[in-house]
Amino acid sequence: MKERAMQQKPRPQRDYPDPQLYMPAMPPLGLLNAFERRVQKWWRQRAERRQAAALRRSRPSGQH
């Protein structure tokens, strides 16, 4: 049984040309844009909430 496992068929060597430029895998650009817009929206809303909270704190206590 071990003898048979030792005798494997030789694999054919494929001759692929070397690429001139190696590029990493890129996600779809639409996905990148959607993610970027969502982050920008969240960042903008966060800044607005902080600004509104600061205005509420700075208001005199007698006014609504």
Stockholm file with secondary structure:
# STOCKHOLM 1.0

chainA/1-64         MKERAMQQKPRPQRDYPDPQLYMPAMPPLGLLNAFERRVQKWWRQRAERRQAAALRRSRPSGQH
#=GR chainA/1-64 SS CHHHHHCCCCCCCCCCCCCSCCCCCCCCHHHHHHHHHHHHHHHHHHHHHHHHHHHHHHSCTTCC
#=GC SS_cons        CHHHHHCCCCCCCCCCCCCSCCCCCCCCHHHHHHHHHHHHHHHHHHHHHHHHHHHHHHSCTTCC
//
